[in-house]
Amino acid sequence: MSVKQRPNGVWRARYRDQNGKEHSKHEKTKKAAQKWLDEQTAAMVTGQWADPTAGRVTWDEWVSRWLTMQVWVPGTTTAAKTAVESVPCRMRAIRDVKHGDVQTWVTRESERGLAASTIRTRLNYVQMAFRAAVDNQVIARNPAVRVKTPRQRKREAKMRTLTADQVATALESAGEFRLFVAVCVFAGLRLGEAAGLQVGDIDFERSVIAVRRQVQGTSIPSTRVGDCCTNR
């Protein structure tokens, strides 16, 4: 680490990161150069340092790399991709994305009628991508921290119970999926839980169903049910 004056009068501050890569910056005064060097040193000591050049990648470039790091089932990957691609700052350098940009995105998603629960799910994936960027020293801070999400509307939170006639109609309309619908209705299973149900999960003597896995939805037509199954 050093601060030296160049022949042209400007001051050059230099340091090497943990990997031995050199970084430098030119300032008009020695004080400004020293301040920058001190900030970079403090960031490395506290674990908040990020490679200045790494943050130049766009949001799209970063999330494409981030998605390849995950070990998710296809349905989860699809959900994450939908979320990160809904962010309007996709072509901006990730280091230039501010907290206000993320908050504005969330607000606009709400204004266009997206359900509060859906917005929270999408924000969760976006926060995960930013958090991974911090962990990989691409950016120094996560701009998605403390972003406020809309409150869940009462009509979204309210659970509706089907009447006996509605259940009968649903079963009659289910056709070959009648048993699947019946399990969801009478056992209270979610769609993914019912889709992942196997014979060994059912204790016929005690009339008990053990939910051990679920099937995540996917937009890939060729994916078989068994390929999407994950243990809970």
N, C-alpha and C positions, 0 to 999 in steps of 0.2 A: 504494500500500500504506500502510495506517495502522492504528494501534491507538488508539482514543479511548474515554473513559468516557462512558456515557450518563447522562442525568438521573436514571435510576432506580438508578444505582450500578454497573451491569454494564459490562463492557468489550467493545467491539465491534472485531473485527479484520476488515479488508477488503483485498481485492486483486482485480486483473483478470487473467484468463487470456490465452492467446495470441490469442484471438479478440476480446478486449475485453469479455468478459462478466464482470460483477462477482460475486464470491462473498464471503460474510461469515459470521461466527460470533460468538456471544455467550458470554463466559466470566465467571465470578465475580471473577477476579483478572486484573490486567494481565499477570502472568507467564504464566498459562495462555493468554491471548489471543495474546501474543507468540510463545509456543512453537508454537501452531497455525499462525500466520502464517509462521514460519520453516520449518516442515515443508512447507508448501505451496510456498513459494519454492524450497526445495531440490529438491522433487520436479519442479518445472518445469525447473529448471536441468539436472538429471540425466536428464530425459526419462521419469521415472517417475510423472508427474502424471496423474491421471484426473479427469474431471468428476464431482464428488460427486453430481450429480443423474442423470447418465447410468447409473450403476450400479444405479439403482432398477428398471430393466427386469427382467423375469423371464427365467429361462434360456430358456423357450420363445420369448419375444419376441425375444431376442437371436439365437438360432440361426435363427429364421425369416428375419431380416434377413441373417444371415451366409450362409445357403444361397443367397440371391439374388445374392450377390457372386461366386459361383463360376462357372467356365466348364467344368464337368464334363459328361461324357456321362451319360445318364439312369441307367445302372447304378451309377455312382459316387455320384450324388446320392441314389439310393435307399439305398445302403449307409450313407452319412453320416447320412441322416435316421433310419434304424433305430438307429444308434449313439447319436445325441444324444437321441433320444426314450426311450432305455432308462435315462437318468439319472433317479433318483428326485426330485431337487430341481428339477423343471421349473417349478413355480409360485413358487419363491423368487426374491428379488432376486438377480441375479448377483453383486453385490458382497458378499452374505452367504454365498456358498458358500466353504467352507474346504477346505484340503488333506485333512483327515480325512473330509470328506463324499465326496470323490472316491475316496479309498482304500477307504472302507467299501463304496461301490458296486462297485468292482472285486472286493473280497473276496466279496461276496454273489453276484456273477455267477459266480464260481468255485465257490462252495458249491452253487449250484443246477445244477452240471454242465456249464456252458458251456465249450467247448474253450479252452485257453490261447491258441491262435492267434487265435481269434475275439475273445477279450477284449482282446488286444493291438491288434487292428485297430480295435475300437470305441473303445478308449482313445485311439488315435492321432487319430481324428476329434474326440473331445471335447477333446483337448489343442489341436488346430488351432483349434477354436472359441474356446477361452479365450485362445489366443495372439493371435487376431485382435481379441478384445475389448480386450486390452492395447494393441495397435497402434493401435486406434481410440479410445483414451483413455476406454473405458467402465469399465474397472477398472485398478487400479494394478499388480496382481500376478497371475500365473497360478497358481491353486491346484492345477492338475493336474501341476505340475512335480515330478519325483522320486517319482511314484506307482509303487509296486511292483506288478508283474504276476506271476501264478503261473507256475511253471516248466512247460515243455511236458512232458507225460507221455511216457514212453518209447514207449508204444504209439501215441501220436500221431505221434512223430517217425520211428518205424520205417517204412521203405518196404517194401511188400509186392509181390512180383513174381508175376504171374499165371503159372499153368502153361499148357502148350500146350492142354490140354483146356478150361481156363477161357477162354482167348482164343477158341477155336473156338466155345464156347457163347455168348460175348458177341457174336461176329460173326453167328451164326445168329439170335440174338434181336433184333439191331439193325434188321432189316427194311430200310426205305428209307434208314436212317442207317448202313448197313453201311460205306460208304466213309469216312464221318466218323469212325466208331469205329476203323476200320483205320488212318487217319492218326494218331489219338491213340496207338494201341497201338504201331505199328511205327515212327513217327517221333518218338515221345516228346513230342508237343505237348500243351500244356494245352488245356482245352476252349475258352477264349477265343481262343487262337492258331489252333486248327483252324477255328473258326467265321469267323475273319477272313481265312483263306487264299484267295488268288485265283490264277488260272491263271498270271499273270505272275510269281508268286513261286516257281514251280517250274522248275528247270533239269533237263529230262528227260534231256539228254545226259550230264550229270555226276551225275544222281540226287541233286540237292541242293535243299533247301527253304529259302527265305529267309523268316524270320518278321519281317514289317515292320509288322504291326498286330494288334490283338486286339479281340474283341467283348466288351463288358462285359454281364453279366447285368442284366435289368431286370424289374420286375413289371408294366410297362405292356404289355398284350396287343397293342395296335395298333402297337407299335414294330417296324419292320422291321430285319432284320439289318444292312443297310447303314447305317441311321441310327445304330447304336450303335458303329460302327467308328471306332477312333482309332489314329493312328500311334504307334508305340512310340518 
